[in-house]
Amino acid sequence: MKPRLPFSIRLSSIIFAASFLLLFLLEGPPKNKLFPNSSLSYFIPPDLLINDSWYEIDFAGEFIGYCHYLVKRSTAKNNKDGYILENKISLKIPMLGKIESFDLDTKIVLKKDYSLINAKINFQSNKYFLRGNIDKENSKIFRLNIETPTQKTTHYIDASSKFISTSFMPFISNYLPLNKKTKLSLFDPLTNREITIYLENKGYKNIHINGKEKKAVEISLNIENIEGKIYTDTKGHLLQQEILGLKFIKKEPQELFKKTFPKTQKDLINNFTIVVRNIPYKERIKTLTLKINGLDIDKLPQKPNQHIDKYRHTVTISKIVPKNILTIPIEKDNLSDYLKEDAFIKFNHNEVEETAKKIVGDETDPLKIISLLLNWINTNIKKTPTVSIPNSLDTLKMRQGDCGELSALFVGFLRSLGIPSYVNIGLVYLNSRFFYHAWVSAFVGEWIDIDPALNQPIADATHLTLREGLKGQFEILEFIGKIKIKILNCSYEEND
């Protein structure tokens, strides 16, 4: 029987990246050749800013949702002649035979010079939510409060060096030099990280949109090596954007509301897989050698079970069955970072630590502990495609998740018990395809790989690590659609 596999790339990151069409500064851009004045009002006139636009969102040629972008004048007495921006994205995504829905709402209040007063963000998908508020702390600092199902956190943003992203801003193509790349940085409050974006004005081009030919300005878009295209009309209003198989197309609302979702939709997860020849009996593979193109192989992690040959452009993955087993807690100076909390792994003095201790009792053998934790997760956590920014606390509360959520929870369990561990972000083989995936590495006396999503206490040798740590879920987006894999050789374990 084919197992139910919760493979999922970080869909939330893809959608957020796809919606970064232009930027608003917290305080105003630095003075330079591109921005000669300290206020955005210098090059975004009010008649261009005021807008009420609707966009159809397609994936691989099929309708999956819509975006509504609205900018209006503020009527507040304390913000006369200011602006209010409202942006709503609503999607239904086909993932592994299911339709996953989510909504992203943004509201931004600006002064008349377009500098930020405050902003609110609300992301909702099934049981998961993320709510963010940005408010001014003082003349140089903004305060970002973020709430998820189990956590409330506060971050502080330096207004002098950060952009804040929003969706479907007017694009002033006249201020982008022709055929010259312009580098900007933005701050994404949803993921609490800075993002680099490159823009290049490619000049005029006739495009077909809504059955008509229209003169447009073509702008190439590169968000951390994720490539896309933007098309605006000659005044700077967005007509169409393409990125990662997603297409945003300007529509009249009465036309958009007539749209219906197709009965058979193309699957997002399968669309991002890498097709290879069949590998039989993958569970019994001892070593697997792959030739990989489309990425800088020198930047792949060197792991005990992952040997990189940069001259041949190959990676050989080995299945490691540990022989030197320690007892918990495992304390080594060079492994202390793998026992700490971080933005995604939370466990100290909370339900994660309490649950782990109840599951394992007095057991001190890390391999037996791993087996107990895997059995509990497979019994108590529903494996289902999930759109979230995963962390251990939220996964335990929601009692559901895919590979990213399950791995975050599993590492939280392990670290709370004194077992050094981390999450791998990479690819795994199934049925002649490599899927983007997440799993766990743990030190039990030597490093081993464990796959909570596939219920593998020793992960099979088809797990290719691209990045280490859950922060890598954002970095792998640049590989999508670029990696090519050829299977060179595999050896098998001997039958007992």
N, C-alpha and C positions, 0 to 999 in steps of 0.2 A: 504493500500500500504506500502510495506516495505521501510523504509527510507534508503537513501544512507549514510552509516556510515563510517566516516573517521578514523576508529580505526587503530592505528599503533604504535608499539613499535619503539624505536629509532633505525631504521635499520642502519643508519650511524655508530652508536656506535658498533653494532654487527660486521659489516664488518671491521671496524678499529681494533677491538679486534682480529678478525680472522686473520688479516694480520700481527700481532705482532709475528713474528717467531724468530727473534733475534734482538739484540740491538747494536747500535753504541754509544760510549761515545763521549761527546763533547770534552773532553780533555784527556781521558784515565782513566781506572778503578783504584780505590783505591787499594793499596797494601794489599793483604790478602792471605789466603791459596788458594783461587780459582784463584785470579789474582796476582801472585807473582811479576809481572813486570808492570810498569806504562804504557806500550804500548800494544795495541791489537796485534801488529805485533809479539809479543812474542808467541802467540798461534794461530794466523791465518796466515799461510804461504801464500805467493802470489799465488802459484799454486792452492790453494783452493779458494782464493778470486775471481780470474778471472773466470767469469761465464756468460753464456748466456742460460737461462732456461725458458721453457714455462710450464704453469700449467693450467689444466682444473679445473674449479670451478663448483661443483655440489651442488645442494640443494635437500635434501630428495631423492637422487638418480637420479635427472634430471639435465642436462646441463644448466647452467645459465650464463656462461661467462668464461673469461680467465685472467691469470696473466702472465706478461712477466717481468723477472728479468734479468738485464744486469749489469755486472761490467767490466770496461775496464780501461786501463792505461790512465792517463791524458797526453795530448800532450802540455799543456800550459807551456810556458817558466818559469813562476813563480811557477810552481808546478811539477817540474820534478820528475818522479817516483811516483806521487800521483795517486789517483783513482777517477773515476766517477761512481756513482751508479745510475741506472735508473730503476724505477719500475712502471709498469702500470697495473692497475686493471680495467677491463671493465665488467659490469654486466647488465643483464636484469632480473629484479625481478618481479615475479607474485604477485600482491598485490590487493586483493579485486576485481578481475576480470579485472585488468589493468596490463600492463607491464611497470614498471618504470625502466628507464635506468640511470645509472650513471657511471662516469669515475673518477678514482683517479690516478693521476700521481705524482711521487716523483723523484726528482733529488738531489743527495747529492755529494758534492765534498770533498774529504779527502786528507790529506797529506800522505806521504809514511808510516808514523807511524800510519795511520788510524784515526788520530784526525781530527775533523771537521773544514773545512774552511767555507762552506756555504751550505744551503739547500733550495730547492724550492718545494712547495706542491701546487697542483691544484686539487680541487674537484669540479665536475660539475654534476648537476642533474636537468634537465628541466630548470626552471627559476633561480634556486638557484646555487650559486657558492661560494666557499671559496678558497682564494689564500693566501698562506703563504710564507714568506721569512725569513730565519734565517741567520744572519750575525754576525760576531764577533765585539763586541763593544770595548772590551779591553781584557787583558789576562785572566780575570776571568768572564766576562759577555758576553752573546750573546743577540742580539736584535731580537725579533720575531715580524714581521709586518704581520697583518692579515687583509684581505679585504673581505667583503661580499657585497651583492647587495646595501646596504645602509651605510656601516660603514667601517672605516679604524682605526684599533687600534694597539698600540704598547705595547709589554710586554718585560720584561727583565728576562733572565734565568741565574741562577747561574751555571756556567760551572763545578764547583767543586763538585756539588751534584746531577746533573741531567743527565740522559741518554736521548738520542733521539731515537725514534723508527723508524725502517724502515722494509720493508717486504722482506722475503725470503733471509735472510742472511745465509751464511754457518753456520752450527751448529756444534760446536766442542764438540761432546759428550764425548770424552776422558777426557775433563776437568771438567765434571760433575761427582761427586762421585756416585758410584753405590748405588741405593736404599737409597739415602739420599737427602732430599729436599734442594734445593738451592734457596734462596730468592734474587731477584733483584728488582730494581725500575727503571722505565723508564718515560720519559716525552713525552707525546703525544701532538705535536704542533697543531693538528687539533682541539682538544678539550681543549687545554691549561691547562692540568692537569697532575698530577703525577699518575702513575698506578703501583701497586705491582704485580709482577709475580713470581710464584713458578715453578721450574723445577725439575724433578726427573728422573734420568737415570735408566730405568727399565731393561736394559740389551738387549741382542740379541733376535730377534724374526723373524721368517719367515712370510712374508706377501705376499698376492697375489696382484699384481699391473700390469695392462695392460696385463692380461692373463698369467702372469708368476709368479712363486714363487721366492722371492728374500730375501736374508738375510739382515736384517735391525736392527738399534738400535731404540728401543722404548723409547720415552721420554714423561712423563706425563706433561701436561701444565695446570696451574691454574692461570687465570687472574682475580683477584678480585673475587674469588669463581666461576668463569666460567671455567668449566673443558673441557679439550681437550687432543688430542694426536698428537705427532709429530713422524714421522718415517724418519730417514736418512739412507743413505748407510754407509758403514763402514769407509768412508773417511770424512763424515760429510755433504754431499750434501743432501738437502731436497728431499725426495721422495713423501711424503704424509702428510697432516695435516687434522685433524677432529676437529671441534668445532661448537656448536650450530646448528647442522644439516647441516653445510657447510663442504665440503670436497675439498681440494686442491690436485690434482693428477698430478705428473710430466708426461708430454707428449712430443713427438716429434712434432715440429710445423706443419709439413705437415699433421700429423694425426689430430691435433687440428683444423686446418682450414677446415677440412671436416665436422666438427660437425655442426649440425643444431639445432635450438631451437624447442622443442616439441610443437605441436599444443595445447595440453591441459597440462598446467603446474600446479604443486601443489602450492597452495597458501601459501605464507610465513606467513601471518597474521593468517590464520586458523590453521596452523601447531603449533603455539605457544599458542593456546587457551587452556582453562581448561574446560573439559566437565563435566556437572552436570545434575541433573534431571530438567525437565521443571518447570518454575515458571510462572503461568498464571497472567495476568493483572499486570505486573511489575510496571506500572505507579501508581497503587493504593496501593502499599505496604507501610505500616506505619512503621513496623520494620522487619528486616531480620536477623536471627541468623545463622552464618556459623561456622562450625568446620574446622579449617585450619591446615594442616600439611605441612612440607617441608620448614619451615622458623622459625626464632626465633620470636615468637609472641610478646615477651616483647619489641622488637624494633619497633613495629608498632606505629604510632602516636596515642596518646590519644586525640581525638577530641570531641567536644560537641555532635556530632551525631555518634560517633564510640566508643562503650564501649568494652574494652578488658578484658576477663576473662582468665588469664594466667594458672589457675589451670585446667580449662576445655578445654583450647586451643580453645576458641571460640571468635568470634567478633560479636557484635550486632550493626547493622547499623540502624539509625532512620532517617526518613524524617522530617526535621525541617522547619515548616512554621513560620516565625518570627512574634512576637507580639509587640515587642518594637522597633519602627522604629525611627531613628534619621534623621536629615537633614544634607546635606553636606555643608562644608567639615567636616568630622568626625575626630576629633583630640583627641587622647588619648595617654598618654606618653608610655604605654606599647605596643602600636601598631605602633609606629613610623617606625619600620623596614619594615612594610608591606606597607609603602608609599614611599619607596626609590627606586631609580634606581639600577639595578644590571647588571650582564653580559648578561642577557636574556631580561630584561624588561627595555626598553628605552622610555622615554616620555617627558622629560623636554625640553621646547622650540623647539619642532620639530613637524613634521606632525601628530604624534600620539596624542599629546595634542590638537593641532588645530582641528583635525578631531573630537575628542571626544566632544569638546565644541560646535562644529557646530551641532552635532547629538542631544545633550540634551538641547541646548538652555539655558533657565533660570530655568529649572527643578531642584529642590533640594531634591525631594523624591528619596532615593536610589533604591527602588523597581521599580519605574517608569523609572529611569535612566537605570537600568539593562534591562528592557524590550525594551527600545529604542535602546540600544547598541546591544542586541541580534538580533533585527529585522534588523539593519543595516548590521551586520556581515553576516546574512543569506541571505541578498539581494546582498551584494557587494563582499563577499569573496567566491571563489569557493572551495567547500569541496572536496578534492582529496588527496589520499595518497601521501605524500611528504617526500623525503629523504633530511633532512637538520638538522642543529643545530639551533633550532628555537629561534627567538627573535622578539619582537613586531614591530620594524622598518622594518625588511626584509619582514615580513608577510604582512604588510600594502602596501609595494611597489609591491610585487609579486601578491597580490590579490588572493592568494590561500594558502591552507595548510590543514593539518589534525588536529587531536585533540591537538597536542603539539603546533603547530603554532597558531591555533585559541585561545587557552588558553593564550599564551604569549601576543597576541594582546589584548585580553579582559582585562587581568590584567593591561596592559599598559594604556588602556582607563580608568579603574577604579581608578588607583593610580593617574593619572593626574587630576582627578576630586575630589580627596580627600577621596576616599573610600578604606580603608585598604583591601588588597587582596593578594592571592598567588595561585600558581598552585599546584594541587595534581597530583601525579603519582601513578597509581594503576590499578585496575581491575573493569570492569563493565559487567553486565549480558546482554546477548541477545541470544534468541533462543537456550537455553540449553547449553550455553557456557559463560565463563568469558573471555573477551578480555582485553589485556593490553591497557590502556587508559590514557588520561589526561583531567582534568576539573579544575574548579576554586572554591575557597572559598573566601567569602567576608563578611566583618563586616558591618552590616547595623543597629546596635544596639544590635545585637547578630549575631553569625556566621551562615551563610547559605552556601550551595553548589549550584553551577550553572554549567550547562553543555552547553558551546557554540556549541560544535560539534553536540549535539542532540537537540539543541534549547530548553533547559529546564531551565526556570528561577528559578525553585526549582528542583534540581536534584533528581531523584528517589532514593530509598533506596537500590539500588543494586550496589552503588559506594563504593568500598572498597579501602581506601587509604593505600598505602604501604610506600610512601615517600612524604614529603612536599617540594615544590620548584622544579624548572626545573633542578637543579643539580641532582635530584633524577632519572632523565631519564637514567643516566649512572649506577646508583647503582642497579636498578631493574634487570639488565641483569643477575645477579647471581641467581635470582629466576626462570628463564625460564626453564621449563621442570622439576622443582622440586616441585612446589606447588600442593597440592591436596585439593579440597574443597568439603565438604558435607553440603548440606542444611538441617538444623535441624528444623527450624520453621520460619514462616512468618505470620504477622498479617496485616489486610487490613483496610484502611480508610472506614468509614461508607459512604454509598451512600447518596447524598443529597436528 
